[in-house]
Every structure is written in C-alpha cells, then in structure tokens.
C-alpha cells in the first residue's frame, strides 16, 4: 500500500513538473514573440519609406493572425462596435432602413415597417442627395450608414430625389432604437397548418416565436407547424436553447459545449414548460442555416421531435465569446465546440488541420461517425445537419440572376408604384409582363449560359488544336441558333421571373411582410412540408425508421 501511494505521489509530481515546464515554455514563447512584434512594429512606423497609418497597420496584422485560426475569431475595434451590437441583438439607433449603392449615390432599398424612415414616408428607390445638408455623392454605404445611425431621439435631415418628383424632397427624421424582428412573418397558411419564419437568433427571439405560435394557435386547432430556418445564420446560443424548449419537454439536454478550459464546459437543458410537444413539427433548412439554427434543427432531429426538410445545413459547430480589450475594443474568440443531444458535433471543417497552403477542407465522409437519435435513427457528425427529406436546392436561371443583379426588377417595381397608388388581389398577368419585357428593351443585362461557356471553350480548344477553320461554318450556325434561342429566355423563364417581380411589386405596398407572404404561394419546400403534415403515417414513419 505504501509503495502504491509512493508511486502515485511520484507520478503526480512528474506530471506537475511536465505541465509546469510546458507553461514556462509557452510563456517564454509568448513573451519572445510579443517583443519581436513590438520592435518590428516600431521600426516599420519609424523607417518605412512612406507614411503609414499605425491603427490600420495594426488591424491588418491582427486580422491576418486571426484569419489563420477560423473565420469566426475576429477583432472588433471601437469604431465597429455598433455594427457588432446590431449583429448580436438586432438593435441599433437610426432611421430603420436598408440602403444600397447605385452609381454615385446611396438609395433606400427598403424601409423597416414601423420605424422612422417608413413613418416619414421614405420609399424604395429614393436617392439620398444630402444628409444634414452635406452631400453624400461618392460616399460608400458604410459612410452614409454611419451618419444615419446615432443616438435615439436625435434628429437627422435627408434630402432625397424621388421618381416622378420635379424637386428633391426634404425629410426631418427623429432616430429611434431600431429593433429588427427576428420573426418577420407568421400565419396560418393552409388546412390549419401554422408557419413561422425565423431570420436570426437575436435577444428575446424565443419570446417572438412563442408570441407568433400562440397567435396562430389561439383556438388550439393547429394540425401542424412549419418552422422556417432557411437562410438563418444563427446568433445567440441561449436563445437557440430557449426556442427549442418551446417544443420539447422540460429537463432535456439541447446542447453541450466543450473547449480548452474545462471549467467553461456546460450542459444546456430546457428549463421551462413547453408550449407544445405533440403537434407535428416540420423544420425547413438549407445550406445557409448555420450555428444556432443547427442547434435547434439538430436537437429536434436528435430528440425525434420533428422532421427536417430541405438541404444539408452549413456545418458551424463552434461557439464564440467576446472578450473585452483595451480602448473599448473586443475580441470575438472561438472557445468551444458544441454537441447536440445525440453526442455529435456537426462542424464541417477542421480548422486545426490545415493544408500546406493554409487552406482547409470539408471533413471527409470516411471520417464521419454514426450516432443515434432517441428513437434509434442513425445520424452522422462532421457535416452539418442532414435533413430527413432532402429536396433539390432551387436554382434561378441566368437571365433572372442577371436582371436581379442589375436591379431591373427593383426599378420596374418603383415605376409601377409611382403609377399605381394601391393594389388589390395582385398578380402578374400577361399584359403587365409584356410591359416588363418592353421595359427591359435597351437595358443592359448581359449573361452567359452554361451552353455558351461550353461552346466558347470548344472554340478556344479548336483554335489551339488547329481545327477551327474546318469547323467554322458549323460553329457559326450553332452560335446563331444559340443566340436566337437565348433571345427567347425572357419568355422561356416567364414563370420564375413573374414570381420574383410579383413579390417585389407587392413589397412596395406591404414591405418585407407582404413579399414573404406572397412567396409562400410558389414555395415548393413549404408545399412539401404541408403535404407531409397532412400525411400523418408518413410523418410518423420517418421519425421511427433508421435514416
């Protein structure tokens, strides 16, 4: 017994010594490299041939250092704190509008409903000429955004140019605390089925979701709920837990975190009574559903509480925390990985193992491990959350992508709004679509189809291999046929162009809410979710059958 105790004591002393040596070595390396960096930074600022901005130089160095770790560990200087606050809370002081660059000026792309820009009468397409009597010509969106933002209850004056008005319009707005709704739209959509769209996991989002659910289920008649997390980039981990808690029992594990500092490892369980644990639940996800979205969808899948429909999620299984630095700056640093109830981590990239060129790749399928849901269904780690029903991602035609990128649909909607003070039961008919086609004439929206790319590559290869002269006549005929066919794209893709055009026009009268509501008519993912909820046998079979 004494020999055993002696052995244990010696082992503990050795291990302590090893860790102490590692700490000393680590401390020395940190100290040495800080000294090198300080002297290098000083020498650069003193001796470099041109004048340098010390602040800009330092930020570049910090950004480059953090970039070698992962995309989510970032430095936030004092000047960017307001933007960071908006990202995490959805709140800022300002006029409440999305702005964008058009030529030399900034335009209003969309006012937020119920906030100063909307209440004052600013509309999409308004060109901002001056802010507080100072011209903003040539300014960036960031420049203009900074002067539009400010403390609530302070004033800001805008001079704008509007379509159909001979003279610029003046607006005197009072800034407010703008809180962007995380739930922009909810409704009972068909056959007593509820729909909730969730854009981000800002503070108090669980209260927004609960309020939305209670409103559409006020008579307790819902047959199912569609919870739309498509395009949701995530947000606050605690809110992800609270949102999940709305639909699963109290006391269940939603997510756990594990990092370098063991004391920070934590289990996140539901702490409240849920709103509903029985109603059929379908969650829509796609490749842009990330972070907190993946916690909710992954937990629902692992606990067999609902069915996931769509495409594989992004695969961000990392947790960040902000650390205060000097001079009101902050470091957002990855401190842990998170694990959903089955025990899997869905992070799709291993940032600790980089290639020689510094790049990182997706975790190989052969390295992914199997886990099991509560009902014994097999799920995998290391690659986002795979939906139970996989649907093909909708791809827009090249012509629609080009028209949208040139903002021609946006411009046509503005002209329509100028000519029509109101709409009722609106939809795009043949007559209006023909007007749009006429509007596009003499407008620039060049695009290249896959077939054109293939043909142009073939021509280049033929020229290299000296075959072009023999094939020229056939190639010319093929190009002519292709150009003729391409000219018909505006009619060939009329259906999908009409849908987007319809939503854009409706948004002029009802803003984002109207556009979202209208889009549901054409949403194939939503239709699939409705069909699944209506087929209870299929729904239950999915939850009780191995994936």
C-alpha positions in Angstrom: 0.0 0.0 0.0 2.8 2.4 0.9 4.6 1.5 -2.3 1.4 2.3 -4.3 1.0 5.7 -2.6 4.6 6.5 -3.2 4.2 5.6 -6.9 1.1 7.8 -7.2 2.9 10.7 -5.5 5.9 10.4 -7.8 3.5 10.3 -10.8 1.7 13.4 -9.7 5.0 15.3 -9.1 6.2 14.3 -12.6 3.0 15.3 -14.3 3.0 18.6 -12.4 6.6 19.2 -13.4 5.8 18.5 -17.1 2.8 20.8 -17.2 4.9 23.5 -15.4 7.7 23.2 -17.9 5.1 23.5 -20.7 3.6 26.6 -19.1 7.1 28.1 -18.7 8.0 27.3 -22.4 4.7 28.6 -23.6 5.0 31.8 -21.5 8.6 32.3 -22.9 7.4 31.9 -26.5 4.5 34.4 -26.0 6.8 36.9 -24.3 9.5 36.5 -27.0 7.1 36.9 -29.9 5.4 39.9 -28.4 8.8 41.5 -28.0 9.7 40.7 -31.7 6.3 42.1 -32.9 6.7 45.3 -30.8 10.1 46.1 -32.1 9.1 45.3 -35.7 6.0 47.5 -35.4 8.1 50.3 -34.1 10.8 50.0 -36.8 8.2 49.9 -39.5 6.5 53.1 -38.3 9.8 54.9 -38.0 11.7 53.8 -41.1 9.2 52.8 -43.8 9.7 54.9 -46.9 6.1 56.1 -47.0 3.8 57.4 -44.2 1.8 54.6 -42.6 -1.4 54.6 -40.6 -0.4 52.9 -37.3 -4.0 51.9 -36.5 -4.7 50.5 -39.9 -1.3 48.6 -39.9 -2.1 47.1 -36.5 -5.6 46.0 -37.6 -4.2 44.4 -40.7 -1.7 42.4 -38.6 -4.4 41.3 -36.1 -6.8 40.3 -38.8 -4.1 38.3 -40.6 -3.2 36.5 -37.3 -6.8 35.6 -36.5 -7.5 34.5 -40.1 -5.1 31.7 -39.6 -7.4 30.2 -36.9 -11.0 30.3 -38.1 -13.4 32.7 -39.8 -15.3 33.4 -36.5 -12.4 34.6 -34.3 -12.3 38.3 -35.1 -11.1 41.6 -33.7 -13.7 44.3 -33.2 -12.3 47.9 -32.9 -14.3 50.6 -31.1 -15.4 52.0 -34.5 -17.2 48.8 -35.3 -18.9 48.1 -32.0 -22.3 49.5 -33.2 -22.3 47.1 -36.1 -21.3 44.2 -33.8 -24.2 45.1 -31.4 -26.6 45.0 -34.3 -25.3 41.6 -35.4 -25.9 40.1 -31.9 -29.0 42.0 -30.8 -30.7 43.2 -34.0 -30.8 46.7 -32.4 -29.2 50.0 -33.3 -30.0 53.7 -33.2 -31.1 55.1 -36.5 -33.8 55.6 -39.1 -34.6 51.9 -39.8 -33.9 51.3 -43.5 -31.8 49.1 -45.8 -29.6 51.2 -48.1 -27.5 50.3 -51.1 -25.1 51.9 -53.6 -26.4 53.0 -57.1 -23.9 54.9 -59.2 -22.6 57.8 -57.2 -25.3 57.8 -54.7 -27.0 55.8 -51.9 -30.6 54.8 -52.3 -33.2 53.5 -49.9 -33.7 49.8 -50.7 -36.3 49.0 -48.1 -37.6 50.8 -45.0 -38.3 48.7 -42.0 -42.0 48.7 -41.1 -42.9 51.0 -38.2 -39.6 52.8 -37.9 -38.7 56.4 -38.7 -37.9 56.0 -42.4 -41.2 54.2 -43.0 -43.2 56.6 -40.8 -41.7 59.6 -42.6 -42.7 58.3 -46.0 -39.3 57.2 -47.4 -39.8 54.6 -50.1 -37.6 52.1 -52.1 -35.7 53.9 -54.8 -35.4 57.3 -53.0 -31.9 58.6 -53.8 -30.2 60.3 -50.9 -28.6 63.5 -52.0 -27.7 65.1 -48.7 -27.6 64.1 -45.0 -27.7 67.0 -42.6 -27.1 69.4 -45.6 -23.9 67.6 -46.6 -23.6 66.0 -50.0 -23.2 62.2 -49.9 -22.2 61.9 -53.6 -19.4 59.4 -54.0 -19.8 58.1 -50.4 -19.9 54.4 -49.6 -22.9 52.7 -47.9 -20.7 52.4 -44.8 -20.0 56.1 -44.8 -23.7 57.0 -45.2 -24.8 54.4 -42.7 -22.6 55.9 -40.0 -24.2 59.4 -40.3 -27.7 57.9 -40.5 -27.1 56.0 -37.3 -27.0 57.8 -33.9 -28.4 58.1 -30.5 -32.2 57.7 -30.3 -34.2 60.9 -30.1 -31.7 62.8 -32.1 -32.6 64.3 -35.5 -31.2 63.8 -38.9 -32.2 65.7 -42.1 -32.3 64.0 -45.5 -32.6 65.5 -49.0 -33.8 62.9 -51.5 -34.6 62.6 -55.1 -37.7 60.6 -56.0 -39.0 59.2 -59.2 -41.8 61.4 -60.6 -41.0 64.4 -58.5 -39.6 67.6 -60.1 -37.9 68.8 -56.9 -35.9 67.0 -54.2 -37.9 66.2 -51.0 -36.8 67.1 -47.5 -37.3 64.8 -44.6 -36.6 65.6 -40.9 -36.4 62.3 -39.0 -36.0 61.5 -35.3 -33.8 58.5 -34.8 -35.2 55.6 -32.7 -33.9 52.4 -31.2 -34.4 50.1 -34.1 -35.1 46.5 -33.3 -35.2 44.2 -36.3 -37.8 41.5 -35.9 -36.3 38.0 -35.8 -39.8 36.7 -36.8 -40.7 38.9 -39.8 -43.8 36.8 -40.8 -46.1 34.1 -39.3 -49.5 32.9 -40.3 -52.0 30.0 -40.5 -51.4 29.2 -44.2 -53.4 26.1 -45.2 -55.6 23.4 -43.6 -54.9 24.7 -40.1 -51.2 24.5 -40.5 -49.0 27.2 -39.0 -46.0 28.8 -40.5 -43.2 30.8 -38.7 -40.3 32.4 -40.4 -37.2 33.0 -38.2 -34.4 35.1 -39.6 -31.9 35.2 -36.8 -31.4 34.3 -33.1 -31.2 37.7 -31.5 -32.1 38.5 -27.9 -35.6 37.6 -26.9 -36.3 35.7 -30.1 -37.8 32.9 -28.1 -40.5 35.3 -26.9 -41.2 36.4 -30.5 -41.6 32.8 -31.6 -43.8 32.0 -28.6 -46.0 35.0 -29.3 -46.3 34.0 -33.0 -47.2 30.5 -32.1 -49.8 31.5 -29.6 -51.4 33.9 -32.1 -51.8 31.3 -34.8 -52.8 28.6 -32.4 -55.2 30.8 -30.3 -58.1 28.4 -30.8 -55.9 25.3 -30.3 -56.8 24.0 -33.7 -53.4 23.7 -35.4 -52.7 20.4 -37.1 -49.0 21.1 -37.6 -46.3 23.8 -37.6 -43.8 24.7 -40.3 -40.7 26.4 -38.8 -38.6 28.1 -41.4 -34.9 28.3 -40.6 -33.7 28.7 -44.2 -31.0 31.3 -44.6 -30.8 31.8 -40.9 -27.2 32.4 -40.0 -27.6 31.8 -36.2 -26.9 34.0 -33.3 -27.2 33.5 -29.5 -26.8 30.0 -28.2 -29.1 30.6 -25.2 -31.8 31.7 -27.5 -31.4 28.6 -29.5 -32.0 26.5 -26.4 -35.0 28.6 -25.4 -36.6 28.3 -28.9 -36.1 24.5 -28.8 -37.6 24.5 -25.3 -40.9 25.8 -26.8 -41.4 22.4 -28.4 -39.7 19.8 -26.2 -40.2 18.8 -22.5 -38.6 20.5 -19.6 -35.3 19.0 -18.3 -34.0 17.6 -21.7 -30.4 18.2 -23.0 -30.4 20.5 -26.0 -26.7 21.1 -26.5 -23.4 20.8 -24.6 -20.1 22.8 -25.1 -16.5 21.6 -24.7 -13.4 23.7 -25.0 -9.8 24.1 -23.8 -10.9 25.5 -20.4 -12.8 22.6 -18.7 -14.5 25.0 -16.2 -16.3 26.6 -19.1 -17.8 23.3 -20.4 -21.5 23.4 -20.0 -24.7 21.4 -20.5 -27.7 23.4 -21.7 -31.0 21.8 -20.8 -34.6 23.0 -21.2 -35.7 24.8 -18.0 -39.3 25.8 -18.8 -42.6 24.1 -19.6 -43.0 23.9 -23.3 -45.8 25.4 -25.4 -46.5 22.1 -27.3 -44.8 18.7 -27.5 -47.3 16.9 -29.7 -48.1 19.0 -32.7 -46.4 17.7 -35.9 -43.4 19.9 -36.4 -41.5 20.4 -39.7 -38.3 22.5 -39.9 -37.1 23.9 -43.2 -33.3 24.2 -43.5 -30.8 24.9 -46.3 -27.1 25.3 -46.7 -27.3 28.8 -45.2 -28.9 27.6 -41.9 -26.0 27.8 -39.5 -24.9 27.8 -35.9 -27.9 28.4 -33.6 -30.2 27.3 -36.5 -28.3 24.0 -36.5 -28.6 23.6 -32.7 -32.4 23.9 -33.0 -32.8 21.7 -36.1 -30.2 19.2 -34.8 -31.8 18.9 -31.4 -35.3 18.5 -32.9 -33.9 15.7 -35.1 -31.9 14.0 -32.4 -34.9 14.0 -30.0 -37.2 12.9 -32.8 -39.5 15.8 -32.1 -39.9 16.8 -35.7 -38.9 16.2 -39.3 -36.3 18.2 -41.2 -36.9 19.1 -44.9 -34.5 20.8 -47.3 -30.8 20.7 -47.8 -27.8 19.9 -45.6 -27.1 22.8 -43.2 -23.9 24.9 -43.1 -22.0 22.9 -40.5 -20.9 25.5 -37.9 -20.4 23.7 -34.7 -18.3 26.3 -32.9 -19.1 28.7 -30.0 -17.8 32.2 -29.7 -17.4 34.5 -26.7 -16.5 38.2 -26.6 -13.6 39.3 -24.5 -13.1 42.9 -23.6 -9.8 44.6 -24.7 -8.3 48.0 -24.1 -9.6 51.2 -25.7 -13.2 49.8 -25.9 -12.3 47.1 -28.4 -13.2 43.5 -28.2 -12.1 40.0 -29.3 -14.7 37.6 -30.5 -13.0 34.2 -30.0 -13.9 30.6 -30.6 -13.9 29.0 -27.1 -15.6 25.7 -27.7 -17.3 23.2 -29.9 -20.9 22.3 -29.3 -22.5 18.9 -29.3 -26.2 18.2 -29.9 -28.2 15.6 -27.9 -27.0 12.5 -29.8 -23.4 13.5 -28.9 -22.4 14.6 -32.4 -20.6 17.7 -33.4 -21.9 19.0 -36.8 -18.9 21.2 -37.6 -18.0 20.5 -41.2 -14.4 21.9 -41.2 -11.4 21.0 -39.0 -9.6 24.3 -38.7 -6.9 22.8 -36.6 -5.6 20.7 -39.5 -4.7 22.9 -42.5 -3.1 22.1 -45.8 0.4 23.4 -46.6 -1.1 26.4 -48.4 -3.2 27.3 -45.4 -6.5 26.1 -46.8 -8.9 23.9 -45.0 -11.3 21.3 -46.5 -14.5 19.6 -45.5 -14.3 16.6 -43.2 -14.2 13.5 -45.4 -17.2 11.2 -45.4 -15.0 8.3 -44.3 -14.1 10.2 -41.1 -17.7 10.9 -40.1 -19.1 8.9 -37.2 -22.5 7.4 -36.6 -24.7 8.5 -33.7 -28.3 7.6 -32.8 -31.4 9.7 -32.2 -33.8 9.0 -29.3 -35.7 6.5 -31.5 -32.5 4.8 -32.7 -32.3 6.5 -36.1 -28.7 6.8 -37.4 -27.3 10.3 -37.9 -23.8 11.5 -38.7 -21.4 14.1 -37.4 -18.9 16.3 -39.2 -21.0 17.8 -42.0 -23.9 19.9 -40.8 -27.4 18.5 -40.2 -28.7 16.3 -42.9 -32.5 16.7 -43.4 -34.8 13.7 -43.2 -36.3 14.6 -46.6 -33.7 16.1 -49.0 -35.0 18.5 -51.6 -33.1 19.9 -54.5 -32.0 23.5 -54.0 -33.9 25.9 -56.2 -31.6 27.4 -58.8 -32.6 30.6 -60.7 -32.0 30.9 -64.4 -29.1 33.0 -65.7 -31.4 35.6 -67.1 -33.2 36.1 -63.8 -29.9 36.3 -61.9 -28.7 38.9 -64.3 -31.9 41.0 -64.2 -31.8 40.9 -60.4 -28.2 41.8 -60.1 -28.8 44.9 -62.4 -31.7 45.7 -60.1 -34.1 46.0 -63.1 -36.9 44.2 -61.3 -36.4 46.7 -58.4 -36.6 49.7 -60.8 -39.7 48.4 -62.6 -41.4 47.9 -59.3 -40.6 51.6 -58.4 -42.2 52.7 -61.7 -45.3 50.6 -61.1 -45.7 52.1 -57.6 -45.4 55.6 -59.0 -48.2 54.9 -61.4 -50.5 52.9 -59.1 -51.4 54.2 -55.6 -52.9 50.9 -54.5 -53.2 47.2 -55.4 -55.8 44.5 -54.6 -55.5 40.8 -55.1 -52.4 41.5 -57.1 -50.7 39.1 -59.5 -48.6 39.3 -62.7 -50.8 38.9 -65.8 -49.7 38.7 -69.4 -50.3 42.4 -70.0 -48.1 43.5 -67.2 -45.4 41.0 -68.0 -45.3 42.3 -71.6 -44.8 45.8 -70.1 -41.9 44.5 -68.2 -40.4 42.9 -71.3 -40.8 46.3 -73.1 -39.1 48.0 -70.0 -36.1 45.7 -70.4 -35.5 46.7 -74.0 -32.3 48.8 -74.3 -31.4 47.8 -70.7 -28.1 46.1 -70.1 -28.2 42.7 -68.5 -25.6 40.5 -70.3 -25.2 36.9 -69.1 -23.6 33.8 -70.3 -25.3 30.4 -70.2 -23.5 27.1 -69.4 -24.0 26.1 -73.1 -22.3 29.3 -74.2 -19.4 28.7 -71.9 -19.0 25.2 -73.2 -19.2 26.4 -76.8 -16.7 29.2 -76.2 -14.3 26.7 -74.6 -14.7 24.4 -77.6 -13.9 27.3 -79.9 -10.7 28.1 -78.0 -9.7 24.4 -77.9 -10.4 24.1 -81.6 -8.2 27.1 -82.3 -5.3 25.7 -80.3 -5.6 22.3 -82.0 -5.9 23.9 -85.5 -9.4 22.5 -86.1 -11.3 25.9 -86.1 -11.1 26.6 -89.8 -12.6 23.2 -90.6 -15.4 23.7 -88.1 -16.1 27.4 -88.5 -19.2 27.2 -90.7 -20.8 24.6 -88.3 -19.8 26.7 -85.3 -21.3 29.9 -86.8 -24.6 28.1 -87.5 -24.6 26.8 -83.9 -23.9 30.2 -82.5 -26.7 31.8 -84.5 -29.2 29.2 -83.3 -28.0 29.7 -79.7 -28.4 33.5 -79.9 -31.9 33.0 -81.3 -32.8 30.6 -78.5 -31.2 32.9 -75.9 -33.4 35.8 -77.0 -36.4 33.7 -76.0 -35.2 33.3 -72.4 -37.4 36.2 -71.2 -40.4 34.1 -72.3 -38.9 30.7 -71.5 -38.4 31.7 -67.9 -41.5 33.8 -67.6 -42.9 31.8 -64.7 -40.0 32.3 -62.3 -39.4 35.9 -63.4 -43.0 36.7 -62.8 -42.9 35.3 -59.3 -40.0 37.5 -58.2 -41.4 40.5 -60.0 -44.8 40.0 -58.3 -43.2 39.8 -54.8 -41.1 42.9 -55.5 -44.2 45.0 -56.6 -46.2 43.8 -53.6 -43.4 44.8 -51.2 -43.8 48.4 -52.3 -47.1 48.4 -50.6 -46.6 46.0 -47.7 -42.8 45.8 -47.4 -41.0 42.6 -46.4 -44.0 41.0 -44.8 -46.0 41.2 -48.0 -43.1 39.8 -50.1 -42.7 36.8 -47.7 -46.4 36.1 -47.6 -46.7 36.1 -51.4 -43.6 33.9 -51.8 -45.3 31.0 -50.0 -47.7 30.5 -52.9 -44.7 29.4 -55.0 -42.5 27.7 -52.4 -42.0 24.1 -53.2 -40.4 23.3 -49.8 -43.4 24.7 -48.0 -45.7 22.6 -50.2 -43.7 19.5 -49.3 -44.0 20.3 -45.6 -47.7 20.8 -45.9 -48.1 17.5 -47.7 -46.0 15.7 -45.0 -48.1 17.2 -42.1 -51.3 16.1 -43.9 -49.8 12.5 -44.2 -49.5 11.5 -40.6 -48.5 7.9 -41.4 -45.5 9.1 -43.5 -44.6 11.7 -40.8 -44.6 9.1 -38.0 -42.7 6.5 -40.2 -39.9 9.0 -40.7 -39.4 9.5 -37.0 -39.4 5.8 -36.3 -37.3 4.5 -39.1 -33.5 4.5 -39.5 -32.2 7.2 -41.8 
